[in-house]
Structures are given as C-alpha cells and as structure tokens.
C-alpha cells in the first residue's frame, strides 16, 4: 500500500510526534515470552520484570501453559511460547519468500500473520495472530477501503484541532491504490497552525490542498479528544461512527461511492 517512491512534504515534527505518541503509548503492553526446546524452557522473559526463572518448568501443553500464565499474571497483555526450531524456520521462510516487488507494509502484514502457521509451536494467548495494524486498524481493511473508495490521484485530508490550533494533520496522496505522498498542513497553508472557528472555516484547508497539491476526495475534521477516544476504544469502528453521528467528526468532501454507505452505517450506529 505504501509506494516504494513515497514522497514526504513539509512534515511538522510537532505533529509527527503527536501521531507517534498515539501509536506508541508511553506505557508499553506487558508481554511474557517462553523459549523452549521440545518442552525444556531455555529462557523465560517478562518485559516488565525481566528474566523469570520461576516460569521455566517443563512445558507439556503450550496452549494450556500460555493460558495458565496469562490468567495467573496481573496486567499481562499477551503470553508467547516459542519452540526454538519453529522460530528458526519462521524467519528462514520469511527471508526466502521476500521479493523486491513487495512493499514494506505488505511484507510486515504477511510476517505477522505467518506466526499462525506453526500451531502448537508458536503459541500466543490470547490466541489470535493479527496482521499489520495502523493505530489498531487492520492493514488489509485500510488497503481495501482506499482501493475501493478513494479515486486515483487524489488526496485524503485529515485534520484534528486542539482548540483553534492544528494538533495533528495528515495529507495522504494516493495513486493506483498506493500511498505516494504524505504531508501535513504546513504544505498547504501559512495559517501558523491556527484556524479560529475551524468548524466554520475548515473548507479553507480543502481549498488550499486542491490548489497547491491536488483534489481532496475525502476530508475528515475533528478535535483532539475525539481522536484519542477512537484510538483507545476497543471497537474503533463503532467509536468512529458514534463520533460521526454526534457531529464530532466532519466528513467533507466524501467520495460518491462512499456517500450512501456511510449514511447507512450511521443509521445503524447505536449512540
């Protein structure tokens, strides 16, 4: 989905840091890893407490052991039990099947999903092996959405405000289903990151992008609190639709192929 010749324009480091802080929380999820050879635990590691020799008892059933540890340890995000030979084969297979035509995000999505190809040998609890995600959104879903609804050679414009100030903005250029350009509001305006009464004036940003970069096919405008709520929600899609229905997100413009669909989604949304 990300083009190999991606161009980044006028990236504001302050806005980029806002995205980083959302994507990489200061409090990292706690994980426990067990590496074993045919049931003999070689290493047990807790990302919060360090080495865990108390978890090195022999493993007879990896799935049951992973769940047992997960249930016994407070605040653990996930438990991974890895057979050493399976880990070697996993990385070897990934390296052997890589091709230069494969984009970085395609490769990482495939790599994350491939962990599920070793039942009983690469074990995780909770037991689901998700692919690549962007802020909790599945990469495959994001790619399908962009390819189906965003016209080629157009831009997706996302701007979040903190009061009158632009808190975070992303201008994403798309061509042939791939992201070819990424910029922030600095690339299209000299508003000094401030737009008083932005709910009335947000179209100024659309017009500036249309003029200086290219046509905006989808624009989303909201505030900082709404973004944080969506990113941290368990059901991000549901939270997004609720925010739309409550008027906390402004969608303008909306591609023709998407207009009817998102109105139906909003109608089904439970406030």
TAVENQUI-V150004 format. One record per residue. N is the residue number from 1. SS is DSSP state (H for helix, E for strand, C for the rest). OMEGA is omega in degrees with one decimal (* if undefined). Layout:
# TAVENQUI-V150004
[[N	SS	OMEGA] [N	SS	OMEGA]]
This chain:
# TAVENQUI-V150004
[[1	C	177.4] [2	E	-177.1] [3	E	-178.6] [4	E	178.5] [5	E	-179.3] [6	E	178.2] [7	E	178.4] [8	E	-173.1] [9	E	169.4] [10	C	179.9] [11	C	178.4] [12	C	-177.7] [13	H	178.9] [14	H	179.8] [15	H	178.2] [16	H	178.9] [17	H	176.8] [18	H	177.9] [19	H	-179.8] [20	H	-179.2] [21	H	175.9] [22	H	-175.3] [23	H	-176.7] [24	C	-178.6] [25	C	178.4] [26	C	178.1] [27	C	-178.3] [28	C	176.8] [29	C	179.6] [30	C	179.2] [31	E	174.8] [32	E	-179.1] [33	E	170.9] [34	E	177.0] [35	E	-175.1] [36	E	171.8] [37	E	179.4] [38	C	175.8] [39	C	177.3] [40	E	-175.3] [41	E	179.1] [42	E	-177.4] [43	E	174.2] [44	E	-173.8] [45	E	179.0] [46	E	-175.1] [47	C	177.9] [48	C	-173.7] [49	C	179.6] [50	E	-178.4] [51	E	-177.3] [52	C	178.7] [53	H	179.7] [54	H	-179.8] [55	H	-172.6] [56	C	175.6] [57	C	-175.9] [58	C	-177.5] [59	C	175.9] [60	C	-178.5] [61	C	-175.5] [62	H	-178.7] [63	H	179.8] [64	H	-179.5] [65	H	179.4] [66	H	179.5] [67	H	179.6] [68	H	179.3] [69	H	-179.7] [70	H	-178.6] [71	H	-175.5] [72	H	-174.9] [73	C	179.6] [74	C	172.6] [75	C	179.2] [76	C	179.7] [77	C	178.0] [78	E	176.8] [79	E	178.5] [80	E	177.0] [81	E	-168.2] [82	E	172.1] [83	E	-170.4] [84	H	-179.0] [85	H	178.3] [86	H	178.2] [87	H	177.5] [88	H	-178.9] [89	H	-179.9] [90	H	-178.5] [91	H	177.6] [92	H	179.6] [93	H	178.8] [94	H	-179.6] [95	H	-176.6] [96	H	-175.6] [97	H	-179.8] [98	C	174.0] [99	C	-179.9] [100	C	-179.7] [101	C	-178.2] [102	C	179.5] [103	C	-177.0] [104	H	-178.2] [105	H	174.4] [106	H	179.8] [107	H	-177.7] [108	H	176.5] [109	H	179.0] [110	H	-179.4] [111	H	-179.6] [112	H	-178.2] [113	H	-176.7] [114	H	177.4] [115	H	179.3] [116	H	-178.8] [117	H	-175.6] [118	C	-178.1] [119	C	-179.4] [120	C	-177.5] [121	C	167.5] [122	E	-170.1] [123	E	178.2] [124	E	171.8] [125	E	-2.0] [126	C	-162.3] [127	C	-177.3] [128	C	176.1] [129	C	-179.4] [130	C	173.6] [131	C	178.5] [132	C	178.9] [133	E	172.5] [134	E	-178.9] [135	C	177.8] [136	C	178.7] [137	E	-179.1] [138	E	-179.1] [139	H	-178.7] [140	H	178.9] [141	H	179.7] [142	H	-179.7] [143	H	-180.0] [144	H	179.5] [145	H	-177.4] [146	H	-177.5] [147	H	-175.0] [148	H	-168.2] [149	H	-177.0] [150	C	-178.9] [151	C	178.4] [152	C	177.5] [153	C	175.8] [154	E	-174.1] [155	E	169.2] [156	E	-176.0] [157	E	178.1] [158	E	-179.7] [159	E	175.2] [160	E	-176.3] [161	E	169.7] [162	E	-168.6] [163	C	177.1] [164	C	-174.8] [165	E	171.9] [166	E	-179.7] [167	E	179.9] [168	E	178.5] [169	E	177.3] [170	E	175.5] [171	E	-171.6] [172	E	177.8] [173	E	-175.1] [174	E	176.5] [175	E	-179.7] [176	C	179.5] [177	C	-179.5] [178	E	176.0] [179	E	-176.1] [180	E	-179.9] [181	E	176.4] [182	E	179.8] [183	E	172.2] [184	C	-171.9] [185	H	178.0] [186	H	-176.4] [187	H	-173.6] [188	C	-174.6] [189	C	174.1] [190	C	-176.2] [191	C	-180.0] [192	C	175.8] [193	C	179.2] [194	E	177.8] [195	C	178.9] [196	C	-177.9] [197	C	-173.7] [198	H	179.2] [199	H	176.3] [200	H	-170.5] [201	H	-174.4] [202	C	-179.2] [203	H	175.4] [204	H	178.0] [205	H	176.6] [206	H	-179.0] [207	H	179.6] [208	H	178.7] [209	H	177.6] [210	H	-175.3] [211	H	-170.4] [212	H	-178.5] [213	C	-177.5] [214	C	-172.6] [215	C	174.1] [216	E	178.3] [217	E	177.8] [218	E	176.9] [219	E	177.8] [220	E	-176.2] [221	E	-176.2] [222	E	179.6] [223	E	-174.8] [224	H	-176.5] [225	H	-179.7] [226	H	178.3] [227	H	-179.3] [228	H	178.4] [229	H	-179.4] [230	H	-176.5] [231	H	-176.7] [232	H	-178.8] [233	C	176.2] [234	C	177.7] [235	C	-173.9] [236	H	177.8] [237	H	178.4] [238	H	178.8] [239	H	177.5] [240	H	-178.4] [241	H	176.4] [242	H	179.3] [243	H	176.1] [244	H	-177.4] [245	H	-179.3] [246	C	177.5] [247	C	180.0] [248	C	172.8] [249	C	174.9] [250	E	176.5] [251	E	-177.2] [252	C	-4.6] [253	C	176.3] [254	C	179.1] [255	C	-177.6] [256	H	-177.4] [257	H	-176.6] [258	H	-172.8] [259	H	-178.0] [260	H	-176.0] [261	H	-175.7] [262	H	173.6] [263	H	176.6] [264	H	179.1] [265	H	-179.7] [266	H	178.5] [267	H	179.5] [268	H	-175.0] [269	C	177.2] [270	C	-178.0] [271	C	*]]
